[in-house]
Amino acid sequence: MQEELLFCTLIWFVFLFILSRSCCSSKDAQSFRLWPNYLCFENYLPNNTCGMIEMCGIFGFALKRPLSLVQVLNVLEKLEVHQYPNEPTTLGGYGAGIAILEQDGSVIIRKVGKAGKASPAKQLAKAVSVSEASVLIGHVRMPSPEFMATARFNETAQPYIVQRDPKLAVASVHNGKVQNYVELRKKLGEAHVFESEKYELIDSEVIPHYFEELLGEKQEPGEALYSLFCALQGSSAIAMLQVSEESSFLHLVHKGKTRGLTVWTNHLNEVVFCSRQEPLIQELGNFLEKSKFKEKVSIGYHEDAGLKLSFPLVLW
């Protein structure tokens, strides 16, 4: 009886291992998901990953037709003040930013910190000169208590970008807490320059740097994404733009319990994502309906879920 149980357990772990190692397809988005835990067993720490600190909100899209930046900023304004009755804080109010992928492959970063009582999302509008975007990731900031003093600095706001190689850029937005960010920072060494270290290293900035390093070590982006998923301790929802001459992707990762994440896709392989459904539908509901978007993934507030999705991007 014990031998049969051991055999079945071994087969189950082998199945999960094979499934978790599935890589990104060049044609279709691939994902993995396991309720309520994760397919990554190497670094699964229940006491840590299931913890939850109320923090930021993320939003973005990859479209074939551009979306007005007025609508984008309206979503961020609504997202930064969104708060469920059982949440102690709003999603933002202490910083806001966007990363826009241009048709020539360049990435524009615009972000602002907290300035007085003004809405960071509204202040961001003054810093943005682009009128529309087809590929974009956005962020509204609610710092963890240890980083609250850094909220006034633009350098500690998101998105973060790393571009040590002119042929590769990685930009990211993050909701959650990377509990082992100091350890990961030490592994990266002095070759990586961190924008936030001018004031205080922010855990979120470790993510694009560590992923960029993994892209150089792994054969496929999917393998690098899986390794990142395993390396990060804590609860996180992440969106990243990987831009290179060979291939470009929008990556989405969710691990543990966060503010939530909903992903919509359509028949054109376009994608829209947001930490919260309500602000996005309020501003872009008609667009989602007309463009025939359907909900692909919905992870609720404090819902324990593991997810990775990669969407290939075509640069014109």
C-alpha positions as CSV (number, residue, x, y, z in Angstrom):
1,M,0.0,0.0,0.0
2,Q,2.8,2.4,0.9
3,E,4.6,1.6,-2.3
4,E,1.5,2.3,-4.4
5,L,1.0,5.6,-2.6
6,L,4.6,6.5,-3.2
7,F,4.4,5.7,-6.9
8,C,1.2,7.7,-7.3
9,T,2.8,10.7,-5.6
10,L,5.9,10.4,-7.8
11,I,3.8,10.3,-10.9
12,W,1.9,13.4,-9.8
13,F,5.0,15.4,-9.2
14,V,6.5,14.4,-12.5
15,F,3.3,15.5,-14.2
16,L,3.4,18.9,-12.5
17,F,7.0,19.3,-13.3
18,I,6.5,18.7,-17.0
19,L,3.5,20.9,-17.1
20,S,5.2,23.8,-15.3
21,R,8.2,23.7,-17.7
22,S,6.0,24.4,-20.8
23,C,7.5,27.4,-22.6
24,C,6.1,30.3,-24.5
25,S,4.9,29.5,-28.0
26,S,5.7,32.0,-30.7
27,K,2.2,31.9,-31.9
28,D,-0.1,31.5,-28.9
29,A,0.0,32.6,-25.3
30,Q,0.7,29.7,-22.9
31,S,-0.1,29.6,-19.2
32,F,0.0,27.4,-16.2
33,R,-2.2,27.6,-13.2
34,L,-2.8,25.4,-10.1
35,W,-5.3,26.0,-7.3
36,P,-4.6,26.8,-4.6
37,N,-0.8,26.5,-4.7
38,Y,1.8,26.7,-7.3
39,L,3.5,24.5,-9.9
40,C,6.9,25.7,-8.6
41,F,7.9,23.5,-5.7
42,E,11.6,24.6,-5.5
43,N,10.8,27.9,-3.7
44,Y,7.3,27.5,-2.4
45,L,7.1,28.9,1.1
46,P,3.5,28.8,2.3
47,N,4.1,31.2,5.3
48,N,5.6,33.8,3.0
49,T,3.8,33.5,-0.4
50,C,0.4,33.3,1.1
51,G,1.0,36.5,3.1
52,M,-0.6,39.7,1.8
53,I,0.5,43.4,2.1
54,E,-2.0,45.9,0.6
55,M,-0.2,47.5,-2.3
56,C,-0.3,48.7,-5.9
57,G,-2.4,48.3,-9.0
58,I,-1.3,47.4,-12.5
59,F,-2.9,47.9,-15.9
60,G,-2.0,47.5,-19.6
61,F,-2.6,46.1,-23.0
62,A,-1.2,44.9,-26.3
63,L,-3.4,46.0,-29.2
64,K,-3.2,46.1,-33.0
65,R,-5.0,49.5,-32.9
66,P,-3.9,52.3,-30.6
67,L,-5.8,53.4,-27.6
68,S,-6.1,57.1,-26.6
69,L,-3.8,58.1,-23.8
70,V,-6.7,60.1,-22.4
71,Q,-8.5,56.9,-21.7
72,V,-5.4,55.2,-20.4
73,L,-4.9,58.0,-17.8
74,N,-8.6,57.9,-16.9
75,V,-8.2,54.2,-16.1
76,L,-5.2,55.0,-13.9
77,E,-7.1,57.8,-12.1
78,K,-9.9,55.4,-11.3
79,L,-7.6,52.6,-10.4
80,E,-5.5,54.6,-7.9
81,V,-8.6,55.4,-5.8
82,H,-10.3,52.0,-6.1
83,Q,-10.9,50.3,-2.8
84,Y,-13.1,47.4,-1.7
85,P,-15.0,47.8,1.6
86,N,-12.7,45.2,3.3
87,E,-9.5,46.8,2.0
88,P,-7.5,49.0,4.4
89,T,-6.1,51.2,1.6
90,T,-6.7,52.3,-2.0
91,L,-4.6,50.8,-4.8
92,G,-2.6,54.0,-5.4
93,G,-2.2,57.6,-4.6
94,Y,1.6,57.6,-4.0
95,G,3.0,57.4,-7.6
96,A,2.0,56.6,-11.1
97,G,3.6,55.7,-14.4
98,I,3.5,54.1,-17.8
99,A,5.8,52.4,-20.2
100,I,4.9,52.6,-23.9
101,L,6.3,50.4,-26.6
102,E,6.8,52.4,-29.8
103,Q,6.6,50.9,-33.3
104,D,10.4,51.3,-33.7
105,G,11.0,49.1,-30.7
106,S,11.9,51.9,-28.3
107,V,10.3,52.1,-24.9
108,I,9.1,55.4,-23.4
109,I,8.9,55.6,-19.6
110,R,7.0,58.4,-17.9
111,K,6.4,58.3,-14.1
112,V,5.8,60.6,-11.2
113,G,6.0,60.3,-7.4
114,K,3.7,61.7,-4.8
115,A,3.6,65.6,-4.8
116,G,1.5,67.0,-2.0
117,K,-2.2,66.1,-2.2
118,A,-2.4,66.0,-6.0
119,S,-3.4,62.8,-7.8
120,P,-0.2,61.2,-9.2
121,A,-2.3,59.9,-12.2
122,K,-3.4,63.4,-12.9
123,Q,0.1,64.7,-12.6
124,L,1.3,62.0,-14.9
125,A,-0.9,63.5,-17.7
126,K,1.3,66.6,-17.6
127,A,4.4,64.5,-18.2
128,V,3.1,62.5,-21.2
129,S,3.3,64.0,-24.7
130,V,2.3,60.9,-26.6
131,S,-1.4,60.9,-27.6
132,E,-2.0,57.1,-28.1
133,A,-0.4,53.7,-27.6
134,S,-0.8,50.2,-28.9
135,V,1.3,48.4,-26.3
136,L,1.5,49.8,-22.7
137,I,1.9,48.8,-19.1
138,G,0.9,51.1,-16.3
139,H,1.1,51.4,-12.5
140,V,-0.4,53.2,-9.6
141,R,1.7,53.0,-6.3
142,M,0.7,52.2,-2.8
143,P,4.1,51.7,-1.0
144,S,4.6,49.2,1.7
145,P,5.2,51.0,5.1
146,E,9.0,50.5,4.8
147,F,9.1,52.4,1.5
148,M,6.5,55.1,2.3
149,A,9.2,57.8,2.7
150,T,10.4,57.2,-0.8
151,A,7.0,58.0,-2.4
152,R,7.9,61.6,-3.3
153,F,10.7,60.6,-5.7
154,N,10.1,59.8,-9.4
155,E,12.9,57.3,-9.3
156,T,11.1,55.0,-6.9
157,A,7.9,55.0,-8.9
158,Q,7.2,52.4,-11.5
159,P,7.6,51.2,-14.3
160,Y,11.3,50.2,-14.1
161,I,13.4,49.4,-17.1
162,V,16.7,47.7,-17.7
163,Q,18.6,48.0,-21.0
164,R,22.2,47.1,-20.5
165,D,22.2,45.6,-24.0
166,P,21.0,47.9,-26.8
167,K,19.3,44.9,-28.4
168,L,17.3,44.0,-25.3
169,A,15.0,46.0,-23.0
170,V,12.9,44.8,-20.1
171,A,10.3,47.1,-18.5
172,S,8.0,46.0,-15.6
173,V,5.2,47.0,-13.3
174,H,4.6,45.1,-10.1
175,N,2.0,44.7,-7.4
176,G,3.0,42.9,-4.2
177,K,6.2,42.3,-2.2
178,V,9.4,40.5,-3.2
179,Q,10.5,39.3,0.2
180,N,13.9,38.1,-0.9
181,Y,14.8,41.2,-3.0
182,V,18.0,42.0,-1.1
183,E,19.3,38.4,-1.7
184,L,18.4,38.7,-5.5
185,R,20.1,42.1,-5.7
186,K,23.3,40.7,-4.3
187,K,23.2,37.9,-6.9
188,L,23.0,40.4,-9.7
189,G,26.2,42.2,-8.7
190,E,27.5,45.6,-9.7
191,A,26.9,45.2,-13.4
192,H,23.3,46.2,-12.8
193,V,22.5,49.8,-12.0
194,F,19.3,50.4,-10.1
195,E,17.5,53.7,-10.4
196,S,15.8,53.5,-7.0
197,E,19.1,53.0,-5.2
198,K,19.7,56.7,-5.5
199,Y,17.4,56.9,-2.5
200,E,16.6,53.3,-1.4
201,L,16.4,50.1,-3.3
202,I,12.8,49.2,-4.0
203,D,12.0,45.5,-4.2
204,S,10.0,45.8,-7.4
205,E,13.1,47.1,-9.4
206,V,14.9,43.7,-8.8
207,I,12.3,42.0,-11.1
208,P,13.2,43.3,-14.6
209,H,17.0,43.1,-13.8
210,Y,16.7,39.5,-12.6
211,F,14.5,38.5,-15.6
212,E,17.0,40.2,-18.0
213,E,19.8,38.1,-16.4
214,L,17.7,34.9,-16.8
215,L,17.0,35.6,-20.5
216,G,20.8,35.4,-21.0
217,E,21.0,32.1,-19.2
218,K,17.9,30.2,-20.6
219,Q,17.2,29.0,-24.1
220,E,13.6,30.2,-24.2
221,P,11.8,33.2,-22.7
222,G,9.3,30.7,-21.1
223,E,12.1,29.0,-19.2
224,A,13.3,32.4,-18.0
225,L,9.8,33.4,-16.9
226,Y,9.3,30.2,-15.0
227,S,12.7,30.6,-13.3
228,L,11.6,34.1,-12.3
229,F,8.4,32.8,-10.9
230,C,10.3,30.3,-8.8
231,A,12.9,32.8,-7.6
232,L,10.5,35.4,-6.3
233,Q,9.4,34.9,-2.7
234,G,6.2,36.6,-1.6
235,S,3.0,37.5,-3.4
236,S,3.3,39.3,-6.7
237,A,1.3,40.3,-9.8
238,I,3.7,41.4,-12.6
239,A,3.5,42.7,-16.2
240,M,6.7,42.9,-18.2
241,L,7.6,44.1,-21.7
242,Q,10.5,42.1,-23.2
243,V,11.7,43.9,-26.3
244,S,14.5,42.6,-28.6
245,E,15.4,42.3,-32.2
246,E,14.6,38.5,-32.2
247,S,11.3,38.5,-30.4
248,S,9.2,40.6,-28.1
249,F,6.6,39.7,-25.5
250,L,4.1,41.0,-23.0
251,H,4.6,38.7,-20.0
252,L,2.1,38.4,-17.1
253,V,2.9,36.6,-13.8
254,H,0.8,36.1,-10.7
255,K,1.9,34.3,-7.6
256,G,0.2,34.1,-4.2
257,K,-2.4,36.6,-3.0
258,T,-2.5,40.1,-4.4
259,R,-5.0,42.9,-5.2
260,G,-6.2,40.7,-8.1
261,L,-5.7,40.3,-11.8
262,T,-8.1,40.0,-14.7
263,V,-7.0,39.3,-18.3
264,W,-9.2,39.8,-21.4
265,T,-8.3,38.6,-24.9
266,N,-10.0,38.5,-28.3
267,H,-9.9,36.7,-31.7
268,L,-7.2,39.1,-32.9
269,N,-4.9,37.9,-30.1
270,E,-5.1,41.3,-28.4
271,V,-4.9,41.5,-24.6
272,V,-6.0,43.8,-21.9
273,F,-5.2,43.3,-18.2
274,C,-5.9,45.1,-14.9
275,S,-5.7,44.5,-11.2
276,R,-9.4,45.5,-10.9
277,Q,-12.3,44.9,-13.3
278,E,-14.5,47.8,-12.1
279,P,-12.3,50.8,-13.0
280,L,-11.3,49.3,-16.4
281,I,-14.9,48.4,-17.4
282,Q,-16.1,51.8,-16.3
283,E,-13.7,53.5,-18.7
284,L,-13.2,50.8,-21.4
285,G,-16.3,48.7,-21.2
286,N,-17.6,49.8,-24.6
287,F,-14.1,49.2,-26.2
288,L,-14.0,45.7,-24.8
289,E,-17.5,44.9,-26.1
290,K,-16.9,46.4,-29.6
291,S,-13.6,44.6,-29.9
292,K,-15.1,41.3,-28.8
293,F,-12.9,40.8,-25.8
294,K,-13.7,37.9,-23.5
295,E,-12.4,37.3,-20.0
296,K,-9.5,34.8,-20.1
297,V,-8.4,34.8,-16.5
298,S,-9.9,36.3,-13.4
299,I,-8.0,36.2,-10.1
300,G,-9.8,37.9,-7.3
301,Y,-8.7,40.0,-4.4
302,H,-6.7,37.8,-1.9
303,E,-7.3,34.7,-4.2
304,D,-4.4,32.3,-4.0
305,A,-3.3,31.6,-7.6
306,G,-0.2,30.9,-9.7
307,L,-0.2,32.1,-13.3
308,K,2.2,32.9,-16.2
309,L,1.1,34.2,-19.6
310,S,3.2,35.4,-22.5
311,F,1.8,37.2,-25.5
312,P,4.1,37.6,-28.6
313,L,4.3,41.2,-29.8
314,V,4.7,42.2,-33.5
315,L,6.8,45.3,-34.1
316,W,6.1,47.1,-37.3
